[in-house]
């Protein structure tokens, strides 16, 4: 709790306090302007647009990612051929760094890239777009990338814990490494 207060709440409070000043980011705070900065940002159409984009991503996560996670979790709990491959396929994107993910998907989604060629090969040439340049679909393209990367993401007890991670564990093991350590059933080497 102390770390949460020190590293989350205190910086938020300091940022809110700095927002009351006309400050260049360097030097002392001297020009108090009150809530003017907040009035400006709340009337900025770009800021409102970004808030709408965040709401869209949150709603899509609940409507699309959650059922996919549950479906994958159910598959991972079954004894079937290829279950080890499924576990690797689900959790590997979580292990890949963000920089690698960005490069991988930018190559896949570039004009005449793998995704475009795949659509053309299966007869869906009309679906081909500038995936990362078209403002009307880039948000949804990014959602697909986020879904790919986070579908198997463990969250160690956080409310948005991945169902696939929770349900896909081996029988008799703790739900996540963090709770295993808390309960004492985890190894000290983790």
Secondary structure, DSSP 4 states (H G I P E B T S, - for coil): -HHHIIIIIHHHHHHHHHTTB---SSS----B-TTHHHHHHHT-HHHHHHHHHHHHHHHHIIIIIHHHHHHHHHHHHS--TTHHHHHHHHHHHHHS-HHHHHHHHHHHHSTTSHHHHHHHHTT-GGG---TTT-TTTHHHHHHHHHHHHHTT---TT-TT--HHHHHTSPTTS-SSHHHHHHHT-S-TT-
